[in-house]
Amino acid sequence: MRTKRIQNNQIMCESEKKGFSKIIRTMPWLYSPILQELKDREGETLCDVACGDGYLLELINEKYPNLKLNGVDIDKDFIKNAKKNLSFNFKKMDAFKMKDQFDIITLNLALHHFDNPRKLIKHLLSTAKKALIISDQLRPETETELHQRLEKRKKFVGNNETDYYDENEKESILEAYSESEIKRIFKDFNCKMKFIDNDYYKRFVCVIDKEDLNKRFGLN
Ligand SMILES: C[S@@+](CC[C@H](N)C(=O)[O-])C[C@H]1O[C@@H](n2cnc3c(N)ncnc32)[C@H](O)[C@@H]1O
């Protein structure tokens, strides 16, 4: 049977936020697709949209200390924690309200929180001077694949599991877009798209090169 996306895009509750901050630090591979796409970039400004508690920015700073880092998230607790623990520039803000321009915009593990992802991509492209880089998990297309992947996940996470994810991982992964939905969402954006399937969930990373788009369509 085919899976259907659960459209439950509310802001995370307190226990989910704590569980999320703990468990993602044991899974840096969820951040590597974007990290890899940033190579050869120096001295540029970067804003991580829907940055959560800033973990991706922490990893970017370790690998590329010459980038000027910023983060925005709609959640006040995540932003409060990020400001407390990290020295980058953080703002509590809805992604759709962003007006400041940055050379690079990143969006990790967050596209599935938006019910109108094409509108979001267009908006983020209007704030990115050079590139927009998006990565997220993919929802398995069938129930059988979902169960196989949940079993595989248990082996990966082992004792690092938090109570919240132990109970809610299935619902959480069903919130994601599937590979075929992602292909439709990014259609016509002229992007470089990669699918990654090294661990328990398939993911994608997509780079939209704004300079290339501008050249192609004679903009600016
Ligand atoms: C699963 S978390 C990912 C956090 C972070 N990007 C990471 O990779 O660790 C999704 C994030 O999207 C944020 N978010 C959801 N809707 C948003 C919106 N409209 N504008 C900005 N952030 C939003 C949530 O507050 C949450 O921090």
The ligand as an SDF file (V2000), in Angstrom:
LIG
                    3D

 27 29  0  0  0  0  0  0  0  0999 V2000
   12.9070   19.4370   12.1220 C   0  0  0  0  0  0  0  0  0  0  0  0
   13.3760   21.0390   12.6180 S   0  0  0  0  0  0  0  0  0  0  0  0
   14.9210   21.2690   11.7360 C   0  0  0  0  0  0  0  0  0  0  0  0
   15.8240   22.2420   12.4240 C   0  0  0  0  0  0  0  0  0  0  0  0
   17.1680   22.5080   11.7450 C   0  0  0  0  0  0  0  0  0  0  0  0
   17.0120   23.0040   10.3930 N   0  0  0  0  0  0  0  0  0  0  0  0
   18.0450   21.2880   11.7470 C   0  0  0  0  0  0  0  0  0  0  0  0
   18.3160   20.7440   10.6460 O   0  0  0  0  0  0  0  0  0  0  0  0
   18.5080   20.8870   12.8120 O   0  0  0  0  0  0  0  0  0  0  0  0
   12.2620   22.0830   11.6940 C   0  0  0  0  0  0  0  0  0  0  0  0
   12.3650   23.5510   12.0800 C   0  0  0  0  0  0  0  0  0  0  0  0
   11.5160   24.3220   11.2030 O   0  0  0  0  0  0  0  0  0  0  0  0
   11.0700   25.4520   11.9490 C   0  0  0  0  0  0  0  0  0  0  0  0
    9.9530   26.1020   11.2410 N   0  0  0  0  0  0  0  0  0  0  0  0
    8.7240   25.5720   10.9590 C   0  0  0  0  0  0  0  0  0  0  0  0
    7.9640   26.4660   10.2990 N   0  0  0  0  0  0  0  0  0  0  0  0
    8.7220   27.5970   10.1370 C   0  0  0  0  0  0  0  0  0  0  0  0
    8.4920   28.8620    9.5410 C   0  0  0  0  0  0  0  0  0  0  0  0
    7.3170   29.1730    8.9590 N   0  0  0  0  0  0  0  0  0  0  0  0
    9.4980   29.7750    9.5330 N   0  0  0  0  0  0  0  0  0  0  0  0
   10.6870   29.4920   10.1300 C   0  0  0  0  0  0  0  0  0  0  0  0
   10.9580   28.3110   10.7400 N   0  0  0  0  0  0  0  0  0  0  0  0
    9.9880   27.3670   10.7410 C   0  0  0  0  0  0  0  0  0  0  0  0
   10.6970   24.8200   13.2930 C   0  0  0  0  0  0  0  0  0  0  0  0
   10.5570   25.7680   14.3130 O   0  0  0  0  0  0  0  0  0  0  0  0
   11.8830   23.8630   13.4990 C   0  0  0  0  0  0  0  0  0  0  0  0
   12.9240   24.4670   14.2090 O   0  0  0  0  0  0  0  0  0  0  0  0
  1  2  1  0
  2  3  1  0
  2 10  1  0
  3  4  1  0
  4  5  1  0
  5  6  1  0
  5  7  1  0
  7  8  2  0
  7  9  1  0
 10 11  1  0
 11 12  1  0
 11 26  1  0
 12 13  1  0
 13 14  1  0
 13 24  1  0
 14 15  1  0
 14 23  1  0
 15 16  2  0
 16 17  1  0
 17 18  1  0
 17 23  2  0
 18 19  1  0
 18 20  2  0
 20 21  1  0
 21 22  2  0
 22 23  1  0
 24 25  1  0
 24 26  1  0
 26 27  1  0
M  CHG  2   2   1   9  -1
M  END
$$$$
